[in-house]
Amino acid sequence: MSDVTVGLTVNGRRLRVTVPARTTLADLLRDHLHLTGTHLGCEQGVCGACTVRLDELTARGCLVLAAACEGAEVVTIEGLDDPDAQRLRGAFSREGALQCGFCTPGMVLAAHDLVRRREVLTREETAVAMSGNICRCTGYNGIVRAVQSATVEGIEHDIDPEVAG
């Protein structure tokens, strides 16, 4: 198997990494960059544990070849650190959305995409929007509440930054 060299930005750091040509983005992150917050579950793109942000869109790291990421910007759970991420982490904790923690990084990245849209969704709409990420501990009620809470907090902050801190 041949190797490929990929230039990409991961969590704000520009990198050039040489990996076997068939290496997935998730394996590059975990095995070569030691960013183990990106979890591997099904390795078929079904469970959402490997969710990352790839060029501003959520993506399944297990389905993307690292070689296809030339010039891309990748954000993992380790690099997700903006006010929306802070609100979301607080809401996950407050709403009991954390159980075993295996799904949490992928859930937070998927939820972050929803929160930054500033669109208030119903409980059902939120559940459907998050349905691409599986929680085996059945923490869905807490997760849905956390996403809705963080979204409202973000809207309140945008309206009056003094109110939401």
Secondary structure, 3 states (H helix, E strand, C coil): CCEEEEEEEECCEEEEEEEECCCEHHHHHHHHCCCCCCCCCCCCCCCCCCEEEECCEEEECCCCEHHHHCCCEEECHHHCCCHHHHHHHHHHHHCCCCCCCCCHHHHHHHHHHHHCCCCCCCHHHHHHHCCCCCCCCCCHHHHHHHHHHHHHHHHHHHHCHHHHC
